[in-house]
Amino acid sequence: MTQESNHIIADEGKVFRRIGTEDIYGKDIYLGYSYYIGGVLQDPPHGDIPEDFEEIDDPEDSFSDTEALNIILGNE
């Protein structure tokens, strides 16, 4: 992960997921205030910090078991 001011950028092949709710936020996030987290109103609003998020493998970059088998077997 790299950080430029309030902008965090995930490493190659990774995305950010909020710890606790497991909501996926994508490859980069501009940190600010979250008024709702997991559908719960935050009063006062939560000031996001990099530690609120974790990097995980990008689910769009991975294959399901069936897709992988079809690739190996040459099925379309």
N, C-alpha and C positions, 0 to 999 in steps of 0.2 A: 504494500500500500504506500502511496505517496500522498503528501498533503501540501496544498498551496493555500494558505490562509484558511478560509472556511470550506474549501473544496477538497474532498478526498477521492482518490482514484484507486480502484482495485488493480491488483497485479494482473498480468495477461492470463486469460482463461478463468478469471474469478469474477464474482459479483458480491455485493454486500447484502447481508441479511441482518435485520434487527434482532439482537439478542432478546429473548423473552417472548416475542410474538412470532418469530420466524418469517416475518414478511420480507420478501425479496425486493430490494430497491434498485438493483442494476449495477452498472460498472462504475458510476461516479455519483457522488452526492454533494450537494451544497448544504452544509450544516446551517441550521437556523432553529426556529422554534416549532415544536410539534404540539398542536392543540389537542389532537386525539392520538392515542397509542393503543392499538388493539381494540378500537371502538370505544375507548374510555376517555372521557373529557379530562384533560390535564389542567388543573386549576391551582396554581398558575401554570401557564404553558411551560413545557419541558424544553430547556436549552440543549439541543443535541450536541454530543461530543463523539469523537471517533470511537471511543470505547463502548458506545451503544451498539456498535455494529461489528460483525465478524465477516471475514472473507470466506466464501465457499466456492467450490467448483461451479462454473456456469452450467446450469442444467440444460441450456440450449446447445452446449458443446458436447453433450454426452448422448449416447445411443441407448435405447431400451434393449433388453435382452433379445427380443424378437428382431429388431432392426439390425443388431450386430450379427445374429445368426444368418439373416437374409444376405447381408454383405459377404459373409464368409462363404456361404453356399452359392453365391452369385444369383440369387433370386431377386426379382424386382418388386 
